[in-house]
Amino acid sequence: MDDALRNRIQGLIDENKVVLFMKGTKHFPRCGFSATVVEVLKAAGVTEFKDINILADPELREGIKEFANWPTIPQLYVGGKFVGGCDIVRDMYQSGELKPILEKAG
Protein backbone atom coordinates (compact mmCIF):
# COMPACT_ATOMS: atom_id res chain seq x y z
CA MET A 1 0.00 0.00 0.00
CA ASP A 2 1.35 3.42 -0.88
CA ASP A 3 1.76 6.22 1.66
CA ALA A 4 -1.01 8.34 0.13
CA LEU A 5 -3.61 5.62 0.66
CA ARG A 6 -2.31 4.79 4.13
CA ASN A 7 -2.51 8.48 5.09
CA ARG A 8 -6.00 8.78 3.60
CA ILE A 9 -7.27 5.83 5.65
CA GLN A 10 -5.54 7.05 8.81
CA GLY A 11 -7.07 10.50 8.28
CA LEU A 12 -10.59 9.07 8.07
CA ILE A 13 -10.00 7.13 11.29
CA ASP A 14 -8.44 10.12 13.09
CA GLU A 15 -11.15 12.58 12.04
CA ASN A 16 -14.10 10.50 13.24
CA LYS A 17 -14.80 8.94 16.63
CA VAL A 18 -16.65 5.98 15.10
CA VAL A 19 -15.88 4.82 11.55
CA LEU A 20 -17.38 1.85 9.75
CA PHE A 21 -15.76 0.72 6.51
CA MET A 22 -18.63 -1.19 4.94
CA LYS A 23 -20.32 -2.37 1.79
CA GLY A 24 -22.94 0.24 1.02
CA THR A 25 -23.98 3.00 3.41
CA LYS A 26 -25.54 3.10 6.86
CA HIS A 27 -28.84 3.98 5.20
CA PHE A 28 -28.51 1.32 2.49
CA PRO A 29 -26.13 -1.51 3.48
CA ARG A 30 -25.20 -3.75 0.55
CA CYS A 31 -24.41 -6.89 2.57
CA GLY A 32 -25.81 -8.62 5.63
CA PHE A 33 -22.62 -8.29 7.65
CA SER A 34 -22.49 -4.53 7.13
CA ALA A 35 -26.20 -4.27 7.96
CA THR A 36 -25.62 -6.22 11.18
CA VAL A 37 -22.88 -3.85 12.38
CA VAL A 38 -25.06 -0.82 11.58
CA GLU A 39 -27.88 -2.35 13.65
CA VAL A 40 -25.49 -3.19 16.52
CA LEU A 41 -24.25 0.42 16.58
CA LYS A 42 -27.83 1.71 16.65
CA ALA A 43 -28.72 -0.73 19.43
CA ALA A 44 -25.68 0.45 21.39
CA GLY A 45 -26.96 4.03 21.17
CA VAL A 46 -24.61 5.35 18.50
CA THR A 47 -26.55 7.95 16.55
CA GLU A 48 -23.70 9.38 14.49
CA PHE A 49 -20.87 7.55 12.84
CA LYS A 50 -18.89 7.86 9.63
CA ASP A 51 -19.78 5.23 7.06
CA ILE A 52 -17.29 4.59 4.27
CA ASN A 53 -18.68 2.71 1.27
CA ILE A 54 -15.77 0.61 0.06
CA LEU A 55 -17.76 -0.54 -2.98
CA ALA A 56 -17.43 2.96 -4.41
CA ASP A 57 -13.62 2.90 -4.17
CA PRO A 58 -11.75 -0.28 -5.22
CA GLU A 59 -8.40 1.11 -4.04
CA LEU A 60 -9.83 1.74 -0.57
CA ARG A 61 -11.54 -1.66 -0.59
CA GLU A 62 -8.22 -3.45 -0.92
CA GLY A 63 -6.23 -0.94 1.10
CA ILE A 64 -8.35 -1.17 4.25
CA LYS A 65 -7.78 -4.92 4.40
CA GLU A 66 -4.02 -4.41 4.36
CA PHE A 67 -4.20 -1.41 6.70
CA ALA A 68 -5.82 -3.41 9.50
CA ASN A 69 -4.33 -6.75 8.50
CA TRP A 70 -7.95 -7.95 8.51
CA PRO A 71 -9.26 -9.74 5.41
CA THR A 72 -12.97 -8.93 5.58
CA ILE A 73 -15.41 -6.04 5.44
CA PRO A 74 -17.01 -4.47 7.46
CA GLN A 75 -14.36 -3.04 9.75
CA LEU A 76 -15.22 -0.90 12.77
CA TYR A 77 -12.87 1.69 14.26
CA VAL A 78 -13.66 3.46 17.52
CA GLY A 79 -11.51 6.18 19.03
CA GLY A 80 -8.82 5.59 16.42
CA LYS A 81 -8.53 1.87 17.17
CA PHE A 82 -9.61 -1.14 15.15
CA VAL A 83 -12.38 -3.02 16.97
CA GLY A 84 -13.16 -5.81 14.52
CA GLY A 85 -15.54 -7.16 11.95
CA CYS A 86 -19.14 -8.27 12.14
CA ASP A 87 -18.81 -11.31 14.39
CA ILE A 88 -16.48 -9.60 16.86
CA VAL A 89 -18.60 -6.44 17.06
CA ARG A 90 -21.80 -8.46 17.54
CA ASP A 91 -20.20 -10.65 20.21
CA MET A 92 -18.78 -7.61 22.02
CA TYR A 93 -22.21 -5.99 22.03
CA GLN A 94 -23.89 -9.12 23.38
CA SER A 95 -21.27 -9.53 26.14
CA GLY A 96 -21.46 -5.85 27.13
CA GLU A 97 -17.88 -5.09 26.06
CA LEU A 98 -18.75 -2.74 23.19
CA LYS A 99 -20.74 -0.07 25.02
CA PRO A 100 -17.87 1.09 27.30
CA ILE A 101 -15.55 1.37 24.28
CA LEU A 102 -18.13 3.51 22.47
CA GLU A 103 -18.76 5.66 25.55
CA LYS A 104 -15.03 6.19 26.13
CA ALA A 105 -14.64 7.41 22.54
CA GLY A 106 -17.33 9.97 23.30
MMTF fields as JSON, N, C-alpha, C and O atoms, coordinates in Angstrom:
{
  "mmtfVersion": "1.0.0",
  "mmtfProducer": "UNKNOWN",
  "numBonds": 423,
  "numAtoms": 424,
  "numGroups": 106,
  "numChains": 1,
  "numModels": 1,
  "chainsPerModel": [1],
  "groupsPerChain": [106],
  "chainIdList": ["A"],
  "bondAtomList": [4, 2, 8, 6, 12, 10, 16, 14, 20, 18, 24, 22, 28, 26, 32, 30, 36, 34, 40, 38, 44, 42, 48, 46, 52, 50, 56, 54, 60, 58, 64, 62, 68, 66, 72, 70, 76, 74, 80, 78, 84, 82, 88, 86, 92, 90, 96, 94, 100, 98, 104, 102, 108, 106, 112, 110, 116, 114, 120, 118, 124, 122, 128, 126, 132, 130, 136, 134, 140, 138, 144, 142, 148, 146, 152, 150, 156, 154, 160, 158, 164, 162, 168, 166, 172, 170, 176, 174, 180, 178, 184, 182, 188, 186, 192, 190, 196, 194, 200, 198, 204, 202, 208, 206, 212, 210, 216, 214, 220, 218, 224, 222, 228, 226, 232, 230, 236, 234, 240, 238, 244, 242, 248, 246, 252, 250, 256, 254, 260, 258, 264, 262, 268, 266, 272, 270, 276, 274, 280, 278, 284, 282, 288, 286, 292, 290, 296, 294, 300, 298, 304, 302, 308, 306, 312, 310, 316, 314, 320, 318, 324, 322, 328, 326, 332, 330, 336, 334, 340, 338, 344, 342, 348, 346, 352, 350, 356, 354, 360, 358, 364, 362, 368, 366, 372, 370, 376, 374, 380, 378, 384, 382, 388, 386, 392, 390, 396, 394, 400, 398, 404, 402, 408, 406, 412, 410, 416, 414, 420, 418],
  "bondOrderList": [1, 1, 1, 1, 1, 1, 1, 1, 1, 1, 1, 1, 1, 1, 1, 1, 1, 1, 1, 1, 1, 1, 1, 1, 1, 1, 1, 1, 1, 1, 1, 1, 1, 1, 1, 1, 1, 1, 1, 1, 1, 1, 1, 1, 1, 1, 1, 1, 1, 1, 1, 1, 1, 1, 1, 1, 1, 1, 1, 1, 1, 1, 1, 1, 1, 1, 1, 1, 1, 1, 1, 1, 1, 1, 1, 1, 1, 1, 1, 1, 1, 1, 1, 1, 1, 1, 1, 1, 1, 1, 1, 1, 1, 1, 1, 1, 1, 1, 1, 1, 1, 1, 1, 1, 1],
  "groupList": [{"groupName": "MET", "atomNameList": ["N", "CA", "C", "O"], "elementList": ["N", "C", "C", "O"], "formalChargeList": [0, 0, 0, 0], "bondAtomList": [1, 0, 2, 1, 3, 2], "bondOrderList": [1, 1, 2], "singleLetterCode": "M", "chemCompType": "L-PEPTIDE LINKING"}, {"groupName": "ASP", "atomNameList": ["N", "CA", "C", "O"], "elementList": ["N", "C", "C", "O"], "formalChargeList": [0, 0, 0, 0], "bondAtomList": [1, 0, 2, 1, 3, 2], "bondOrderList": [1, 1, 2], "singleLetterCode": "D", "chemCompType": "L-PEPTIDE LINKING"}, {"groupName": "ALA", "atomNameList": ["N", "CA", "C", "O"], "elementList": ["N", "C", "C", "O"], "formalChargeList": [0, 0, 0, 0], "bondAtomList": [1, 0, 2, 1, 3, 2], "bondOrderList": [1, 1, 2], "singleLetterCode": "A", "chemCompType": "L-PEPTIDE LINKING"}, {"groupName": "LEU", "atomNameList": ["N", "CA", "C", "O"], "elementList": ["N", "C", "C", "O"], "formalChargeList": [0, 0, 0, 0], "bondAtomList": [1, 0, 2, 1, 3, 2], "bondOrderList": [1, 1, 2], "singleLetterCode": "L", "chemCompType": "L-PEPTIDE LINKING"}, {"groupName": "ARG", "atomNameList": ["N", "CA", "C", "O"], "elementList": ["N", "C", "C", "O"], "formalChargeList": [0, 0, 0, 0], "bondAtomList": [1, 0, 2, 1, 3, 2], "bondOrderList": [1, 1, 2], "singleLetterCode": "R", "chemCompType": "L-PEPTIDE LINKING"}, {"groupName": "ASN", "atomNameList": ["N", "CA", "C", "O"], "elementList": ["N", "C", "C", "O"], "formalChargeList": [0, 0, 0, 0], "bondAtomList": [1, 0, 2, 1, 3, 2], "bondOrderList": [1, 1, 2], "singleLetterCode": "N", "chemCompType": "L-PEPTIDE LINKING"}, {"groupName": "ILE", "atomNameList": ["N", "CA", "C", "O"], "elementList": ["N", "C", "C", "O"], "formalChargeList": [0, 0, 0, 0], "bondAtomList": [1, 0, 2, 1, 3, 2], "bondOrderList": [1, 1, 2], "singleLetterCode": "I", "chemCompType": "L-PEPTIDE LINKING"}, {"groupName": "GLN", "atomNameList": ["N", "CA", "C", "O"], "elementList": ["N", "C", "C", "O"], "formalChargeList": [0, 0, 0, 0], "bondAtomList": [1, 0, 2, 1, 3, 2], "bondOrderList": [1, 1, 2], "singleLetterCode": "Q", "chemCompType": "L-PEPTIDE LINKING"}, {"groupName": "GLY", "atomNameList": ["N", "CA", "C", "O"], "elementList": ["N", "C", "C", "O"], "formalChargeList": [0, 0, 0, 0], "bondAtomList": [1, 0, 2, 1, 3, 2], "bondOrderList": [1, 1, 2], "singleLetterCode": "G", "chemCompType": "PEPTIDE LINKING"}, {"groupName": "GLU", "atomNameList": ["N", "CA", "C", "O"], "elementList": ["N", "C", "C", "O"], "formalChargeList": [0, 0, 0, 0], "bondAtomList": [1, 0, 2, 1, 3, 2], "bondOrderList": [1, 1, 2], "singleLetterCode": "E", "chemCompType": "L-PEPTIDE LINKING"}, {"groupName": "LYS", "atomNameList": ["N", "CA", "C", "O"], "elementList": ["N", "C", "C", "O"], "formalChargeList": [0, 0, 0, 0], "bondAtomList": [1, 0, 2, 1, 3, 2], "bondOrderList": [1, 1, 2], "singleLetterCode": "K", "chemCompType": "L-PEPTIDE LINKING"}, {"groupName": "VAL", "atomNameList": ["N", "CA", "C", "O"], "elementList": ["N", "C", "C", "O"], "formalChargeList": [0, 0, 0, 0], "bondAtomList": [1, 0, 2, 1, 3, 2], "bondOrderList": [1, 1, 2], "singleLetterCode": "V", "chemCompType": "L-PEPTIDE LINKING"}, {"groupName": "PHE", "atomNameList": ["N", "CA", "C", "O"], "elementList": ["N", "C", "C", "O"], "formalChargeList": [0, 0, 0, 0], "bondAtomList": [1, 0, 2, 1, 3, 2], "bondOrderList": [1, 1, 2], "singleLetterCode": "F", "chemCompType": "L-PEPTIDE LINKING"}, {"groupName": "THR", "atomNameList": ["N", "CA", "C", "O"], "elementList": ["N", "C", "C", "O"], "formalChargeList": [0, 0, 0, 0], "bondAtomList": [1, 0, 2, 1, 3, 2], "bondOrderList": [1, 1, 2], "singleLetterCode": "T", "chemCompType": "L-PEPTIDE LINKING"}, {"groupName": "HIS", "atomNameList": ["N", "CA", "C", "O"], "elementList": ["N", "C", "C", "O"], "formalChargeList": [0, 0, 0, 0], "bondAtomList": [1, 0, 2, 1, 3, 2], "bondOrderList": [1, 1, 2], "singleLetterCode": "H", "chemCompType": "L-PEPTIDE LINKING"}, {"groupName": "PRO", "atomNameList": ["N", "CA", "C", "O"], "elementList": ["N", "C", "C", "O"], "formalChargeList": [0, 0, 0, 0], "bondAtomList": [1, 0, 2, 1, 3, 2], "bondOrderList": [1, 1, 2], "singleLetterCode": "P", "chemCompType": "L-PEPTIDE LINKING"}, {"groupName": "CYS", "atomNameList": ["N", "CA", "C", "O"], "elementList": ["N", "C", "C", "O"], "formalChargeList": [0, 0, 0, 0], "bondAtomList": [1, 0, 2, 1, 3, 2], "bondOrderList": [1, 1, 2], "singleLetterCode": "C", "chemCompType": "L-PEPTIDE LINKING"}, {"groupName": "SER", "atomNameList": ["N", "CA", "C", "O"], "elementList": ["N", "C", "C", "O"], "formalChargeList": [0, 0, 0, 0], "bondAtomList": [1, 0, 2, 1, 3, 2], "bondOrderList": [1, 1, 2], "singleLetterCode": "S", "chemCompType": "L-PEPTIDE LINKING"}, {"groupName": "TRP", "atomNameList": ["N", "CA", "C", "O"], "elementList": ["N", "C", "C", "O"], "formalChargeList": [0, 0, 0, 0], "bondAtomList": [1, 0, 2, 1, 3, 2], "bondOrderList": [1, 1, 2], "singleLetterCode": "W", "chemCompType": "L-PEPTIDE LINKING"}, {"groupName": "TYR", "atomNameList": ["N", "CA", "C", "O"], "elementList": ["N", "C", "C", "O"], "formalChargeList": [0, 0, 0, 0], "bondAtomList": [1, 0, 2, 1, 3, 2], "bondOrderList": [1, 1, 2], "singleLetterCode": "Y", "chemCompType": "L-PEPTIDE LINKING"}],
  "groupTypeList": [0, 1, 1, 2, 3, 4, 5, 4, 6, 7, 8, 3, 6, 1, 9, 5, 10, 11, 11, 3, 12, 0, 10, 8, 13, 10, 14, 12, 15, 4, 16, 8, 12, 17, 2, 13, 11, 11, 9, 11, 3, 10, 2, 2, 8, 11, 13, 9, 12, 10, 1, 6, 5, 6, 3, 2, 1, 15, 9, 3, 4, 9, 8, 6, 10, 9, 12, 2, 5, 18, 15, 13, 6, 15, 7, 3, 19, 11, 8, 8, 10, 12, 11, 8, 8, 16, 1, 6, 11, 4, 1, 0, 19, 7, 17, 8, 9, 3, 10, 15, 6, 3, 9, 10, 2, 8],
  "groupIdList": [1, 2, 3, 4, 5, 6, 7, 8, 9, 10, 11, 12, 13, 14, 15, 16, 17, 18, 19, 20, 21, 22, 23, 24, 25, 26, 27, 28, 29, 30, 31, 32, 33, 34, 35, 36, 37, 38, 39, 40, 41, 42, 43, 44, 45, 46, 47, 48, 49, 50, 51, 52, 53, 54, 55, 56, 57, 58, 59, 60, 61, 62, 63, 64, 65, 66, 67, 68, 69, 70, 71, 72, 73, 74, 75, 76, 77, 78, 79, 80, 81, 82, 83, 84, 85, 86, 87, 88, 89, 90, 91, 92, 93, 94, 95, 96, 97, 98, 99, 100, 101, 102, 103, 104, 105, 106],
  "secStructList": [7, 7, 2, 2, 2, 2, 2, 2, 2, 2, 2, 2, 2, 2, 2, 7, 1, 3, 3, 3, 3, 3, 1, 5, 7, 1, 1, 1, 5, 1, 1, 2, 2, 2, 2, 2, 2, 2, 2, 2, 2, 2, 2, 6, 6, 7, 7, 7, 7, 3, 3, 3, 3, 4, 4, 4, 7, 2, 2, 2, 2, 2, 2, 2, 2, 2, 2, 2, 6, 7, 7, 1, 1, 7, 3, 3, 3, 3, 6, 6, 3, 3, 3, 3, 7, 2, 2, 2, 2, 2, 2, 2, 2, 2, 2, 6, 7, 2, 2, 2, 2, 2, 2, 2, 2, 7],
  "xCoordList": [0.848, 0.0, 0.898, 1.892, 0.524, 1.347, 1.008, -0.036, 1.912, 1.757, 0.512, -0.129, 0.159, -1.01, -2.282, -3.117, -2.429, -3.612, -3.595, -4.619, -2.444, -2.315, -2.692, -3.421, -2.198, -2.511, -3.983, -4.575, -4.575, -6.003, -6.856, -7.781, -6.535, -7.271, -7.072, -8.032, -5.823, -5.538, -6.273, -6.764, -6.353, -7.066, -8.543, -9.112, -9.172, -10.587, -10.803, -11.78, -9.902, -10.003, -9.765, -10.459, -8.783, -8.44, -9.513, -9.722, -10.184, -11.148, -12.523, -13.353, -12.773, -14.096, -13.993, -13.145, -14.848, -14.798, -15.186, -14.589, -16.193, -16.645, -16.694, -17.381, -15.952, -15.885, -16.178, -15.614, -17.065, -17.376, -17.075, -17.752, -16.04, -15.757, -16.676, -16.581, -17.567, -18.631, -18.977, -18.533, -19.773, -20.317, -21.663, -22.6, -21.742, -22.943, -22.812, -21.708, -23.954, -23.975, -24.826, -25.531, -24.75, -25.537, -27.035, -27.82, -27.436, -28.845, -29.239, -30.418, -28.25, -28.51, -27.343, -26.572, -27.214, -26.135, -26.296, -27.413, -25.169, -25.202, -24.782, -24.584, -24.645, -24.412, -24.931, -25.041, -25.246, -25.809, -24.873, -25.317, -23.582, -22.622, -22.537, -22.499, -22.506, -22.489, -23.78, -23.749, -24.913, -26.204, -26.231, -26.77, -25.657, -25.621, -24.845, -25.298, -23.682, -22.878, -23.607, -23.569, -24.267, -25.063, -26.135, -26.326, -26.829, -27.882, -27.309, -27.922, -26.145, -25.495, -25.142, -25.365, -24.593, -24.248, -25.497, -25.476, -26.574, -27.832, -28.316, -28.72, -28.277, -28.724, -27.86, -28.333, -26.599, -25.677, -25.811, -25.118, -26.704, -26.959, -26.128, -26.13, -25.414, -24.605, -25.53, -26.1, -25.664, -26.548, -25.786, -26.348, -24.529, -23.705, -22.417, -21.692, -22.152, -20.866, -20.588, -21.501, -19.313, -18.886, -18.952, -18.316, -19.722, -19.777, -18.991, -19.175, -18.12, -17.292, -17.677, -17.451, -18.258, -18.684, -17.493, -17.079, -16.954, -15.77, -16.106, -15.206, -17.377, -17.759, -17.563, -17.398, -17.582, -17.425, -15.96, -15.669, -15.033, -13.618, -12.781, -12.396, -12.495, -11.746, -10.375, -9.944, -9.702, -8.399, -8.557, -7.778, -9.555, -9.831, -10.275, -9.917, -11.046, -11.543, -10.388, -10.427, -9.376, -8.218, -7.294, -6.73, -7.148, -6.229, -6.622, -5.757, -7.921, -8.348, -8.057, -7.794, -8.101, -7.78, -6.313, -5.986, -5.446, -4.02, -3.735, -2.917, -4.418, -4.203, -4.406, -3.587, -5.492, -5.819, -5.283, -5.37, -4.726, -4.335, -5.539, -5.438, -6.681, -7.945, -8.587, -8.804, -8.894, -9.261, -10.692, -11.006, -11.564, -12.973, -13.524, -12.947, -14.652, -15.407, -16.761, -17.297, -17.33, -17.014, -15.878, -15.488, -15.37, -14.362, -14.777, -15.045, -14.827, -15.222, -14.006, -13.198, -13.9, -12.869, -13.557, -14.48, -13.098, -13.659, -12.503, -11.582, -12.569, -11.511, -10.142, -9.142, -10.091, -8.817, -8.285, -7.217, -9.014, -8.533, -9.453, -10.672, -8.856, -9.611, -10.307, -9.665, -11.612, -12.379, -12.547, -12.289, -12.985, -13.156, -14.181, -14.633, -14.536, -15.542, -16.879, -17.096, -17.764, -19.145, -19.256, -19.888, -18.659, -18.814, -18.257, -18.879, -17.101, -16.48, -17.334, -17.571, -17.794, -18.603, -19.91, -20.324, -20.549, -21.802, -21.559, -22.328, -20.508, -20.195, -19.858, -20.259, -19.122, -18.776, -20.02, -20.126, -20.957, -22.208, -22.988, -23.469, -23.11, -23.886, -23.264, -23.988, -21.951, -21.274, -21.18, -20.789, -21.543, -21.461, -20.121, -19.92, -19.208, -17.875, -17.856, -16.983, -18.796, -18.75, -19.157, -18.53, -20.194, -20.737, -19.69, -19.609, -18.89, -17.867, -16.837, -16.363, -16.493, -15.546, -16.16, -15.491, -17.43, -18.126, -18.27, -18.092, -18.592, -18.758, -17.43, -17.385, -16.36, -15.03, -14.61, -13.957, -14.991, -14.642, -15.445, -15.067, -16.545, -17.333, -18.22, -18.939],
  "yCoordList": [-1.175, 0.0, 1.244, 1.311, 2.216, 3.42, 4.363, 4.239, 5.295, 6.216, 7.08, 7.386, 7.478, 8.343, 7.634, 8.238, 6.374, 5.621, 5.372, 5.508, 5.011, 4.791, 6.068, 6.009, 7.21, 8.484, 8.842, 9.402, 8.519, 8.783, 7.966, 8.493, 6.689, 5.827, 6.307, 6.415, 6.595, 7.054, 8.359, 8.558, 9.238, 10.503, 10.291, 10.951, 9.373, 9.074, 8.548, 8.906, 7.711, 7.132, 8.202, 8.237, 9.076, 10.116, 11.205, 11.78, 11.481, 12.583, 12.219, 13.102, 10.936, 10.497, 9.566, 8.674, 9.771, 8.94, 7.495, 6.56, 7.321, 5.98, 5.924, 6.718, 4.971, 4.822, 3.367, 2.442, 3.19, 1.854, 1.79, 2.415, 1.018, 0.72, -0.438, -1.514, -0.22, -1.187, -1.266, -0.447, -2.26, -2.373, -1.665, -2.085, -0.595, 0.236, 1.373, 1.771, 1.887, 2.996, 2.608, 1.599, 3.419, 3.096, 3.15, 2.498, 3.917, 3.983, 2.902, 2.576, 2.353, 1.319, 0.331, 0.327, -0.511, -1.508, -2.463, -2.816, -2.876, -3.749, -5.184, -5.992, -5.504, -6.891, -7.084, -6.13, -8.317, -8.621, -8.327, -7.899, -8.549, -8.295, -6.808, -6.415, -5.98, -4.529, -4.08, -3.252, -4.621, -4.269, -4.641, -3.898, -5.778, -6.217, -5.237, -4.889, -4.785, -3.853, -2.52, -1.922, -2.045, -0.817, -0.985, -0.089, -2.108, -2.354, -2.461, -1.979, -3.085, -3.188, -1.79, -1.484, -0.946, 0.415, 1.17, 1.856, 1.052, 1.706, 1.187, 1.968, -0.124, -0.733, -0.291, -0.22, 0.002, 0.455, 1.957, 2.503, 2.61, 4.029, 4.986, 6.188, 4.478, 5.347, 5.961, 5.257, 7.276, 7.952, 8.518, 8.669, 8.829, 9.382, 8.585, 8.369, 8.159, 7.546, 7.747, 7.949, 7.688, 7.862, 6.513, 5.551, 6.447, 5.23, 5.457, 6.464, 4.522, 4.594, 3.43, 2.271, 3.732, 2.709, 2.254, 2.938, 1.093, 0.609, 0.113, -0.061, -0.117, -0.541, 0.57, 0.307, 1.815, 2.961, 3.279, 4.161, 2.573, 2.9, 1.616, 1.204, 0.979, -0.282, -0.19, -1.137, 0.938, 1.11, 1.051, 0.391, 1.736, 1.738, 0.356, -0.083, -0.32, -1.662, -2.617, -3.368, -2.59, -3.455, -2.885, -3.626, -1.574, -0.938, -1.113, -1.294, -1.063, -1.167, -2.558, -2.71, -3.562, -4.923, -5.022, -5.64, -4.406, -4.408, -3.516, -3.857, -2.368, -1.406, -2.056, -1.884, -2.797, -3.412, -4.833, -5.447, -5.348, -6.753, -7.625, -8.577, -7.258, -7.946, -8.185, -7.226, -9.418, -9.735, -9.417, -9.479, -9.08, -8.931, -7.541, -6.764, -7.266, -6.041, -6.478, -7.478, -5.804, -4.474, -4.483, -5.519, -3.265, -3.041, -1.818, -0.753, -1.985, -0.898, -0.355, -1.106, 0.985, 1.691, 2.626, 3.358, 2.594, 3.465, 4.127, 3.461, 5.454, 6.182, 5.949, 5.929, 5.772, 5.585, 4.165, 3.9, 3.245, 1.867, 0.902, 1.074, -0.105, -1.142, -2.013, -2.523, -2.182, -3.017, -4.414, -5.401, -4.505, -5.81, -5.783, -4.727, -6.99, -7.155, -7.515, -7.336, -8.015, -8.269, -9.182, -8.811, -10.352, -11.313, -10.77, -10.921, -10.146, -9.601, -8.476, -8.439, -7.571, -6.445, -6.951, -6.482, -7.903, -8.46, -9.156, -8.967, -9.949, -10.65, -9.67, -9.872, -8.612, -7.605, -6.884, -6.564, -6.627, -5.988, -6.914, -6.485, -8.171, -9.123, -9.367, -9.618, -9.3, -9.531, -8.258, -8.312, -7.111, -5.847, -5.138, -4.092, -5.683, -5.088, -3.878, -3.02, -3.793, -2.74, -1.38, -0.37, -1.347, -0.069, 0.802, 1.996, 0.251, 1.091, 1.66, 2.782, 0.884, 1.366, 2.547, 3.551, 2.424, 3.506, 4.74, 5.867, 4.524, 5.659, 6.369, 7.596, 5.604, 6.19, 7.059, 8.087, 6.636, 7.405, 8.71, 9.657, 8.734, 9.965, 10.187, 11.185],
  "zCoordList": [0.0, 0.0, 0.0, 0.722, -0.821, -0.877, 0.285, 0.925, 0.533, 1.665, 1.54, 2.546, 0.318, 0.129, 0.595, 1.267, 0.244, 0.659, 2.164, 2.834, 2.686, 4.134, 4.896, 5.885, 4.437, 5.093, 4.963, 5.886, 3.815, 3.604, 4.585, 5.202, 4.72, 5.653, 7.085, 7.848, 7.449, 8.807, 9.097, 10.208, 8.121, 8.284, 8.562, 9.43, 7.831, 8.07, 9.483, 10.141, 9.943, 11.289, 12.349, 13.365, 12.116, 13.087, 13.188, 14.256, 12.076, 12.037, 12.588, 12.802, 12.82, 13.236, 14.443, 14.472, 15.427, 16.632, 16.337, 16.871, 15.479, 15.105, 13.574, 12.931, 13.011, 11.552, 11.199, 11.783, 10.237, 9.747, 8.256, 7.441, 7.917, 6.514, 6.159, 6.748, 5.195, 4.94, 3.467, 2.662, 3.131, 1.786, 1.792, 2.471, 1.033, 1.023, 2.023, 2.393, 2.453, 3.408, 4.616, 4.594, 5.668, 6.857, 6.569, 7.257, 5.568, 5.199, 4.189, 4.05, 3.489, 2.494, 2.444, 1.485, 3.486, 3.481, 2.302, 1.924, 1.726, 0.551, 0.879, -0.028, 2.169, 2.566, 3.983, 4.753, 4.312, 5.625, 6.776, 7.841, 6.58, 7.65, 7.968, 9.134, 6.92, 7.128, 7.802, 8.712, 7.362, 7.965, 9.445, 10.266, 9.781, 11.176, 12.043, 13.134, 11.579, 12.378, 12.529, 13.604, 11.481, 11.579, 12.653, 13.474, 12.658, 13.647, 15.061, 16.013, 15.207, 16.516, 17.028, 18.2, 16.156, 16.579, 17.021, 18.043, 16.268, 16.653, 17.999, 18.861, 18.18, 19.431, 20.614, 21.748, 20.338, 21.387, 21.664, 22.522, 20.931, 21.174, 20.355, 20.62, 19.359, 18.499, 17.447, 16.614, 17.503, 16.553, 15.367, 14.282, 15.563, 14.489, 14.348, 15.319, 13.143, 12.837, 11.357, 10.555, 11.015, 9.626, 8.935, 9.367, 7.866, 7.058, 5.78, 5.097, 5.464, 4.271, 3.371, 3.721, 2.211, 1.266, 0.426, -0.509, 0.775, 0.06, -1.344, -2.165, -1.63, -2.98, -4.003, -5.194, -3.529, -4.414, -4.701, -5.509, -4.05, -4.166, -4.086, -2.991, -5.227, -5.223, -4.535, -3.876, -4.689, -4.036, -2.516, -1.828, -2.01, -0.572, -0.109, 0.984, -0.931, -0.587, -0.303, 0.671, -1.136, -0.916, 0.158, 0.963, 0.161, 1.1, 2.554, 3.411, 2.847, 4.248, 4.803, 5.996, 3.952, 4.402, 4.827, 5.841, 4.041, 4.361, 5.563, 6.417, 5.626, 6.703, 8.073, 8.977, 8.217, 9.501, 9.633, 10.696, 8.532, 8.497, 8.862, 9.636, 8.272, 8.514, 7.148, 6.408, 6.796, 5.411, 4.994, 3.805, 5.931, 5.582, 5.882, 6.643, 5.259, 5.445, 5.998, 5.52, 6.951, 7.462, 8.487, 9.027, 8.725, 9.754, 10.559, 10.002, 11.874, 12.766, 13.511, 14.057, 13.515, 14.263, 15.25, 14.891, 16.495, 17.522, 18.254, 18.727, 18.338, 19.027, 18.427, 19.143, 17.113, 16.421, 16.438, 15.887, 17.061, 17.172, 16.434, 16.418, 15.831, 15.151, 16.189, 17.107, 16.044, 16.969, 16.402, 17.09, 15.131, 14.524, 13.417, 12.973, 12.981, 11.949, 12.554, 13.753, 11.741, 12.137, 13.359, 14.348, 13.303, 14.394, 15.71, 16.761, 15.648, 16.857, 17.435, 18.642, 16.595, 17.059, 17.677, 18.738, 17.011, 17.537, 18.88, 19.823, 18.97, 20.214, 21.336, 22.482, 21.008, 22.02, 22.515, 23.699, 21.617, 22.028, 22.962, 24.011, 22.578, 23.379, 24.747, 25.711, 24.853, 26.139, 26.988, 28.154, 26.396, 27.126, 26.997, 27.613, 26.215, 26.065, 25.139, 25.27, 24.212, 23.189, 23.739, 23.421, 24.556, 25.022, 25.742, 25.455, 26.663, 27.303, 26.327, 26.504, 25.298, 24.282, 23.538, 23.295, 23.18, 22.467, 23.356, 22.895, 24.625, 25.551, 25.792, 25.872, 25.907, 26.125, 24.946, 25.123, 23.74, 22.543, 22.477, 21.786, 23.204, 23.303, 22.131, 22.082]
}
